[in-house]
Amino acid sequence: MSEALKEAQTAFERNSVPVGAVVVRDDKIIAAAGNEVIKLTDSTAHAEILAIRRAEQYLQSQFLTDCDLFVTLEPCAMCAQAISLARIRTLYFGAYDVKYGAVVHGCHVFRFSPHKPRVISGVLETECAKILTEFFEGLR
């Protein structure tokens, strides 16, 4: 999760919502990304989506069945569905997202998905929440 936090910090420095994600296979990071929605002018350029795309390209497969995803914020519905479609083995996330989260909160995407990854929540929650709080306080 510390590497995902580094990606979130990079997004913060780009003036994007500071969310970071890394895909791990066999204890090795194979893909990493921070939120690039503003940079790419692409509403789908969430950290999870970008990390999944990069991991799939690296492995030359749309299935990441032996991979784990670490993300600093509870995934939204779009990202949760992508996680399911990519068949991520385990999702680790840090901060909870009461408003837009779709794993623990909201529509609970995995309940209705054909592939349900194992979910570990609250990993480095305080650190993951802090960077988001700092970012949004700076906007006010």
BELBEL-V484731 format. One record per pair of residues at least 6 apart in sequence whose ideal C-beta (glycine too) atoms are under 6 Angstrom apart, sorted by the first residue. I is the first residue (numbers start at 1). J is the second residue. D is the distance in Angstrom with one decimal. If there is no record, write none. Layout:
i = <I | I>
j = <J | J>
d = <D | D>
This chain:
i = <1 | 1 | 1 | 1 | 3 | 3 | 4 | 4 | 4 | 4 | 4 | 4 | 5 | 7 | 7 | 7 | 8 | 8 | 8 | 8 | 8 | 8 | 10 | 11 | 11 | 11 | 12 | 12 | 14 | 16 | 16 | 17 | 18 | 18 | 19 | 19 | 19 | 19 | 20 | 20 | 20 | 21 | 21 | 21 | 21 | 21 | 22 | 22 | 22 | 23 | 23 | 23 | 23 | 23 | 23 | 24 | 25 | 25 | 30 | 30 | 31 | 31 | 31 | 31 | 33 | 33 | 33 | 34 | 35 | 35 | 36 | 37 | 46 | 48 | 48 | 48 | 49 | 52 | 52 | 55 | 56 | 63 | 64 | 64 | 65 | 67 | 68 | 68 | 69 | 69 | 70 | 71 | 72 | 72 | 73 | 73 | 74 | 74 | 74 | 74 | 74 | 75 | 76 | 76 | 77 | 77 | 77 | 80 | 80 | 80 | 81 | 83 | 84 | 84 | 87 | 88 | 90 | 90 | 91 | 91 | 92 | 92 | 93 | 94 | 94 | 94 | 94 | 95 | 95 | 95 | 98 | 102 | 104 | 110>
j = <70 | 94 | 123 | 124 | 22 | 29 | 20 | 21 | 22 | 70 | 71 | 72 | 72 | 20 | 32 | 34 | 18 | 19 | 20 | 34 | 72 | 131 | 34 | 18 | 34 | 35 | 18 | 135 | 39 | 35 | 38 | 35 | 131 | 135 | 35 | 47 | 72 | 73 | 34 | 47 | 72 | 33 | 47 | 48 | 51 | 71 | 29 | 32 | 70 | 30 | 31 | 51 | 55 | 67 | 69 | 68 | 66 | 67 | 55 | 58 | 51 | 54 | 55 | 58 | 47 | 50 | 51 | 47 | 46 | 47 | 45 | 45 | 79 | 71 | 75 | 79 | 82 | 82 | 86 | 64 | 62 | 87 | 86 | 88 | 87 | 88 | 89 | 90 | 88 | 91 | 92 | 93 | 94 | 128 | 95 | 97 | 93 | 96 | 97 | 101 | 103 | 103 | 100 | 102 | 102 | 107 | 109 | 102 | 103 | 109 | 109 | 91 | 113 | 115 | 115 | 117 | 117 | 118 | 117 | 119 | 120 | 123 | 121 | 123 | 124 | 125 | 128 | 125 | 128 | 129 | 105 | 109 | 121 | 116>
d = <5.1 | 6.0 | 4.9 | 4.6 | 4.9 | 6.0 | 4.1 | 5.6 | 5.0 | 4.6 | 6.0 | 5.1 | 6.0 | 2.9 | 5.4 | 4.0 | 4.2 | 5.6 | 3.5 | 5.9 | 4.8 | 5.4 | 4.7 | 4.7 | 3.4 | 4.4 | 3.8 | 5.6 | 5.7 | 4.6 | 4.9 | 5.1 | 4.7 | 5.0 | 4.6 | 4.5 | 5.4 | 4.8 | 4.8 | 5.3 | 5.0 | 5.6 | 3.9 | 4.8 | 4.0 | 4.2 | 5.0 | 4.5 | 5.0 | 5.5 | 4.3 | 5.1 | 3.9 | 5.2 | 5.5 | 4.8 | 5.9 | 4.6 | 5.3 | 5.0 | 4.8 | 3.6 | 3.8 | 5.9 | 4.9 | 3.5 | 4.3 | 5.4 | 6.0 | 4.9 | 4.3 | 4.8 | 5.3 | 5.4 | 5.6 | 4.0 | 5.6 | 5.7 | 5.0 | 5.6 | 5.4 | 4.9 | 4.7 | 5.4 | 4.7 | 6.0 | 5.6 | 4.3 | 4.9 | 5.2 | 4.7 | 5.0 | 4.6 | 4.2 | 5.1 | 5.5 | 5.1 | 5.2 | 4.2 | 3.5 | 5.3 | 5.7 | 4.9 | 5.5 | 4.0 | 5.8 | 5.5 | 4.6 | 5.5 | 3.7 | 5.6 | 5.8 | 3.8 | 4.7 | 4.9 | 4.8 | 5.8 | 4.3 | 4.8 | 5.1 | 4.7 | 4.9 | 5.6 | 5.3 | 5.1 | 5.3 | 2.8 | 5.7 | 4.0 | 4.0 | 5.5 | 4.6 | 5.9 | 4.7>
